[in-house]
């Protein structure tokens, strides 16, 4: 049985890191990768603000998040979701074992259509399309 560590993330405009702890609270390491800040393109901003632009949008939407989400899988690996998803682009993940990067994974979106899919990882991929009430389930393995 794999005992998954506890992962705590910090995401702000100046730093992206994940601290790794044991279940007893002992600090085990830090995942710090140079997730560079990227500005939104004009097209991305137009899509975000299609329903109107809030007053404080210039402050809030300076940059894309460099790390959107973190999840663990059946092997205890940490998956950091770093790009793609809701815009119809491919989904990109960095995969860590404790504090070491072991793989990069790209989930290809062949249609390139905008969608409302999200990924939840445990023992399988669960791709959820809220707009069409569809759940696709995929198994995976490391090679």
Buried (B, 14 or more C-beta within 10 A) or exposed (E): EEEEBBBEBEBEEEEBBBBBBEEEEEEEBEBEBEBEEEEBEEEBBEEBEEEEEEEEEEEEBEEBBBBBBBBBBEEEBBBBBBBBBEBEBBBBBBBBEBBEEEEEEEBEBEEEEEBEBBBEBEEBBBBBEEEEEEEEEEEEEEE
